[in-house]
Amino acid sequence: MADITYLPLPLVTPHFTHCHCRQGQHTNTWAMDITSLFAAMQQHDQLATMSFLNLTTFLRCTSLLKDDILQPQPHTVSVLVAPNILPPSINKFLAERVNISEDAVDVL
């Protein structure tokens, strides 16, 4: 098995962009851009050294599990914004899948 080299993520200032949806839907939705994600990851020991492969695996899994993540949420939670709390079974699955702590999953 080849050694994996972890590239340091760039230190950047968090920046949020406003989501302009059509037909007046969710005009107050704020989305985190990729530089903000990397900046937030730098603040956590495990996430600062997370490989790009594990990050993309995490993002793909969360995308595939979107319905399972949203199902137990109150109906007032927007489907366009990640909920503040993941169901415990999803949190545990994601942590085991990309080999990080459940606490680190909450940060992502």
Phi, psi and omega in degrees: 000133182284148175289142178260130177262128178264121177274138178294140178279146182293141174277119182224163176276132178304139181218129180247144179245147180274133180271117177260097180272154181282159175058031174072012182275127173053049182288346179260015181281130177251134182241140178278132177273173187295325180293325177292323177298312179297321179296317178295321180295327180297337183277355183240128185306310182291319184286333179296335181251011181291134180288156178298322178300315179294323178296315180292325175297315179301312182296320179294316179298316180295325177295316180291332182265011185309311181297321179290330177286319184281334186307312182277000182283152175300152183296345181280349180283127181293143177280352181267351182235138179297137178292156180292330183233129175271150173302141183306322181293323178291316180302313180295317179301311182297319179299315180290324184295320182250012173057053173228168180286159177296330176297319179293326177297319178298326179292318180291000000 
